Amino acid sequence: MDQQRGNIEQSDAIDALEKLDLRRYEAEVFVSLQKLGDGTANDVAEISDVPRSQVYGATDHLEEIGLVEVQRSKPLVYRPIPIEEARKILRSQYKDREDIAFQYLHNVRGEKDRSSKIDDGIWEVKGEDSITNRIQKLVTTAESQVKYGDVNFALDSELKSKFIDLSDEGVSLSFFGNCKDNNFEQDIIDASVESFPAALSVEECAVQRFLLVDSSSFLLSTSHCNSGRVSERAVWSSNTDFATVFVRLINI
């Protein structure tokens, strides 16, 4: 959410609490109690859109998960726990659900593995971070040669570290683009950065990054501007007949 903290609306906070696994009425009641400090079901209903009859069910669950304390008086009085304690509880709940989901995914990954079949696929990936992650994975498979080009040549620290490791291992590295890192050639032994290939600098294509690894893998990304927002998408292939032919054509 690209909003300044002081400009966050109540509806934004309630939406966010819902994403942290509170139901709508529970989120509204919790916000109302934070405003009140403490209060009865009637107090909450008066300053929120939650019917008084629904406040009881919401506070029961909030009490159950530890977000609300209840004074057993007539009428019942509810008090929210301190904000930082609430943050820890909701974060823990979210983490527990995350752990369960990803543990299951880890358990079933490869259960129906078809990797033994010949894969001549060309894969597409979108988004700068996802493309960078794919580049990092492809780079780690290098045995003899890597060619990497980036129009802006903006290497993050992790990718730069991988290139340094490859250099130490004796892998031949070639770089292309407008390098703004003054220490780059010092950090990576025998590295030099050449101009981005003119053949790829066609405005209509808007080539952003390319990667060639040995004679077996490639990645090519392009950037696109839509409604003022720039997005990046890439195609890649590894250990396929297509990748081998593509790399050979580029190296001619």
C-alpha positions as CSV (number, residue, x, y, z in Angstrom):
1,M,0.0,0.0,0.0
2,D,1.6,3.2,-1.2
3,Q,0.1,5.5,1.4
4,Q,1.7,7.7,4.1
5,R,0.9,6.4,7.6
6,G,-1.0,9.5,8.5
7,N,-3.3,9.2,5.5
8,I,-4.4,5.6,6.1
9,E,-8.2,5.3,6.1
10,Q,-10.1,3.0,8.6
11,S,-11.3,0.9,5.7
12,D,-7.7,0.2,4.7
13,A,-6.9,-0.9,8.2
14,I,-9.9,-3.2,8.3
15,D,-9.1,-4.7,4.9
16,A,-5.5,-5.3,6.1
17,L,-6.8,-7.0,9.3
18,E,-9.0,-9.2,7.3
19,K,-6.0,-10.4,5.3
20,L,-4.4,-11.2,8.7
21,D,-7.3,-13.7,9.2
22,L,-9.9,-11.6,11.1
23,R,-13.4,-11.7,9.9
24,R,-15.0,-8.3,8.8
25,Y,-17.0,-7.8,12.0
26,E,-14.0,-8.9,14.2
27,A,-11.7,-6.4,12.5
28,E,-14.3,-3.6,12.8
29,V,-14.9,-4.4,16.5
30,F,-11.2,-4.5,17.2
31,V,-10.6,-1.1,15.6
32,S,-13.6,0.4,17.5
33,L,-12.2,-0.9,20.8
34,Q,-8.9,0.7,20.0
35,K,-10.7,4.0,19.6
36,L,-12.7,3.5,22.8
37,G,-10.0,2.0,25.0
38,D,-12.7,-0.2,26.5
39,G,-16.5,-0.4,26.0
40,T,-19.7,-2.4,26.0
41,A,-21.3,-4.0,23.0
42,N,-23.6,-1.0,22.8
43,D,-20.6,1.4,22.8
44,V,-19.0,-0.5,19.9
45,A,-22.2,-0.6,17.9
46,E,-22.7,3.1,18.3
47,I,-19.3,4.0,16.6
48,S,-19.2,1.2,14.0
49,D,-21.3,-0.5,11.4
50,V,-21.5,-3.7,13.4
51,P,-24.9,-4.5,14.8
52,R,-24.9,-4.9,18.6
53,S,-26.1,-8.5,18.3
54,Q,-23.0,-9.3,16.1
55,V,-20.6,-7.6,18.5
56,Y,-20.9,-10.5,21.0
57,G,-19.9,-13.2,18.5
58,A,-17.0,-11.0,17.2
59,T,-15.6,-10.4,20.7
60,D,-16.0,-14.0,21.7
61,H,-13.5,-14.9,18.9
62,L,-11.3,-12.0,19.6
63,E,-11.1,-13.1,23.2
64,E,-10.4,-16.7,22.1
65,I,-7.3,-15.7,20.1
66,G,-6.1,-13.3,22.8
67,L,-6.8,-9.9,21.2
68,V,-9.5,-8.8,23.7
69,E,-10.0,-9.0,27.5
70,V,-13.4,-9.2,29.0
71,Q,-14.7,-7.8,32.3
72,R,-17.5,-10.1,33.5
73,S,-19.8,-7.3,34.6
74,K,-23.3,-6.4,33.5
75,P,-23.1,-5.4,30.8
76,L,-19.9,-7.0,29.7
77,V,-17.0,-4.6,29.1
78,Y,-14.4,-5.3,26.4
79,R,-10.8,-4.0,26.3
80,P,-8.3,-4.6,23.5
81,I,-4.8,-5.8,24.3
82,P,-1.9,-3.4,23.6
83,I,-1.2,-2.9,19.9
84,E,2.3,-4.4,19.9
85,E,1.0,-7.6,21.6
86,A,-1.8,-7.8,19.0
87,R,0.8,-7.4,16.2
88,K,2.7,-10.4,17.6
89,I,-0.4,-12.6,17.9
90,L,-1.6,-11.8,14.4
91,R,1.9,-12.2,12.9
92,S,2.3,-15.6,14.7
93,Q,-1.1,-16.8,13.3
94,Y,-0.1,-15.7,9.8
95,K,3.3,-17.4,10.2
96,D,1.7,-20.6,11.4
97,R,-0.7,-20.8,8.4
98,E,2.2,-19.9,6.1
99,D,4.3,-22.8,7.6
100,I,1.4,-25.2,7.1
101,A,0.8,-24.2,3.5
102,F,4.5,-24.3,2.5
103,Q,5.2,-27.5,4.4
104,Y,2.5,-29.2,2.4
105,L,3.8,-27.7,-0.9
106,H,7.3,-29.0,0.1
107,N,5.9,-32.4,0.8
108,V,4.0,-32.8,-2.5
109,R,6.5,-31.1,-4.8
110,G,7.6,-33.6,-7.4
111,E,4.9,-36.1,-6.4
112,K,3.8,-36.3,-10.1
113,D,7.2,-35.4,-11.5
114,R,7.4,-35.6,-15.3
115,S,10.9,-34.2,-15.5
116,S,12.2,-37.5,-17.0
117,K,10.4,-36.6,-20.2
118,I,12.2,-34.5,-22.8
119,D,11.5,-30.8,-22.2
120,D,11.8,-28.6,-25.2
121,G,9.9,-25.9,-23.5
122,I,10.3,-22.1,-23.6
123,W,9.2,-20.6,-20.4
124,E,7.9,-17.1,-19.7
125,V,8.4,-15.1,-16.5
126,K,7.1,-11.7,-15.6
127,G,8.2,-9.0,-13.1
128,E,11.7,-7.6,-12.5
129,D,12.2,-9.6,-9.2
130,S,11.1,-12.9,-10.7
131,I,13.3,-12.4,-13.7
132,T,16.3,-11.6,-11.5
133,N,15.6,-14.8,-9.5
134,R,15.5,-16.8,-12.7
135,I,18.8,-15.2,-13.9
136,Q,20.4,-16.1,-10.6
137,K,19.3,-19.8,-10.9
138,L,20.6,-20.0,-14.5
139,V,23.9,-18.4,-13.7
140,T,24.6,-21.0,-11.0
141,T,24.6,-23.7,-13.6
142,A,27.5,-22.2,-15.6
143,E,30.5,-24.3,-16.1
144,S,32.6,-22.4,-18.7
145,Q,31.0,-19.2,-20.0
146,V,28.4,-16.5,-19.2
147,K,27.4,-13.5,-21.2
148,Y,25.1,-11.1,-19.4
149,G,23.7,-7.8,-20.7
150,D,21.5,-5.2,-19.0
151,V,20.6,-1.9,-20.6
152,N,20.8,-0.2,-17.1
153,F,23.3,-2.7,-15.7
154,A,21.7,-2.6,-12.2
155,L,23.1,-5.6,-10.4
156,D,21.7,-6.4,-7.0
157,S,24.2,-7.6,-4.4
158,E,23.2,-11.3,-4.6
159,L,23.6,-11.5,-8.4
160,K,26.9,-9.6,-8.3
161,S,28.1,-12.1,-5.6
162,K,27.2,-15.0,-7.9
163,F,29.3,-13.5,-10.7
164,I,32.2,-13.0,-8.3
165,D,32.0,-16.6,-7.3
166,L,31.9,-17.7,-11.0
167,S,35.0,-15.5,-11.7
168,D,36.9,-17.2,-8.8
169,E,35.9,-20.6,-10.3
170,G,37.5,-19.6,-13.7
171,V,34.2,-19.2,-15.6
172,S,34.6,-16.8,-18.6
173,L,32.4,-13.7,-18.0
174,S,31.3,-11.1,-20.5
175,F,29.1,-8.1,-19.6
176,F,27.2,-5.6,-21.7
177,G,25.4,-2.4,-20.7
178,N,25.9,1.0,-19.1
179,C,27.7,0.0,-15.8
180,K,27.4,2.6,-13.0
181,D,29.3,0.5,-10.5
182,N,32.8,2.0,-10.4
183,N,34.2,-1.0,-8.5
184,F,32.6,-3.6,-10.7
185,E,35.7,-4.4,-12.7
186,Q,37.9,-4.5,-9.6
187,D,35.5,-6.8,-7.8
188,I,35.3,-9.3,-10.6
189,I,38.7,-10.4,-11.9
190,D,39.2,-10.0,-15.7
191,A,35.7,-8.5,-16.1
192,S,35.0,-5.7,-18.5
193,V,31.7,-4.1,-19.5
194,E,31.1,-3.4,-23.2
195,S,28.3,-1.4,-24.8
196,F,24.9,-3.0,-25.0
197,P,24.8,-4.8,-28.5
198,A,23.4,-2.4,-31.1
199,A,21.4,-5.2,-32.6
200,L,19.4,-5.5,-29.4
201,S,18.9,-1.7,-28.9
202,V,15.9,-1.4,-31.1
203,E,13.2,0.8,-29.5
204,E,10.4,-1.3,-30.9
205,C,11.7,-4.3,-29.1
206,A,12.8,-2.6,-25.9
207,V,15.2,-5.4,-25.0
208,Q,16.1,-5.0,-21.3
209,R,18.3,-7.9,-20.3
210,F,19.8,-11.0,-21.8
211,L,21.8,-14.0,-20.5
212,L,23.7,-16.8,-22.2
213,V,25.0,-19.6,-20.1
214,D,27.5,-22.1,-21.7
215,S,25.8,-23.5,-24.8
216,S,22.7,-24.7,-22.9
217,S,20.7,-21.8,-21.5
218,F,19.4,-18.4,-22.4
219,L,17.1,-15.7,-21.1
220,L,15.9,-12.6,-23.0
221,S,13.7,-9.9,-21.4
222,T,11.9,-6.9,-22.8
223,S,10.3,-3.9,-21.1
224,H,6.9,-2.5,-21.8
225,C,5.2,0.7,-20.8
226,N,1.5,0.6,-20.0
227,S,-0.4,3.5,-18.6
228,G,2.8,5.1,-17.4
229,R,4.0,1.9,-15.6
230,V,7.0,0.0,-16.9
231,S,6.9,-3.8,-16.7
232,E,9.4,-6.5,-17.7
233,R,8.8,-9.9,-19.1
234,A,11.2,-12.6,-20.2
235,V,11.5,-15.9,-22.0
236,W,14.0,-18.5,-21.1
237,S,15.0,-22.1,-21.8
238,S,17.6,-24.4,-20.4
239,N,19.1,-27.7,-21.5
240,T,16.8,-28.0,-24.5
241,D,17.5,-28.3,-28.2
242,F,16.0,-24.9,-28.7
243,A,18.3,-23.2,-26.1
244,T,21.3,-24.8,-27.7
245,V,20.4,-23.6,-31.2
246,F,19.5,-20.1,-29.9
247,V,22.8,-19.7,-28.0
248,R,24.7,-20.8,-31.1
249,L,22.9,-18.3,-33.3
250,I,23.6,-15.4,-30.9
251,N,27.3,-16.4,-30.7
252,I,27.7,-16.5,-34.5
